[in-house]
């Protein structure tokens, strides 16, 4: 029962942090960094 409780708390915390990131506009930051990393890996950026 303890493992289930820990799992539920972890899922709820993750959902909260994702929602907080969306509200703070972090989506654009994450996507721009991901694009830069991908371009560097293939040698374009």
N, C-alpha and C positions, 0 to 999 in steps of 0.2 A: 504494500500500500504506500510505503514511503517513496518508492521509486516513481510511482504514478504521480504523486503530488509534486515531486521535483520536476518531472516532465511537463506537467501542466504549468507550473510556474515559469519554466524556461520558455515554453511556447508563448505564454502571455507576455513575458518580458520582450521576447523577440518581436512580437506583433506591435508592441508599444514603441519600441525603438525604430522599427520600420516606419510607422505612422509619424513619429516625431521627425524623422529624416525627410519625409515627404513634405511636411508642413514647413520645415526650415529651408527648403529649396536645395537640399543636398543631392537630389537626383541629377541635376545638371553637372555638378562637380564630379560625381562618380562617373558619369558617362564621358565627360571630357578627359578625365584621367585614363579611363579604359581605352579610349580611342588613341591617346598618345602612346600608351604602352603597346598596343597592337601594332601601331605604325612603326615603332622602334624595333619591335621583334622581327618584322619583315624587311626592315632596312629602308623604309621610305622616310620616316620622320627623323 
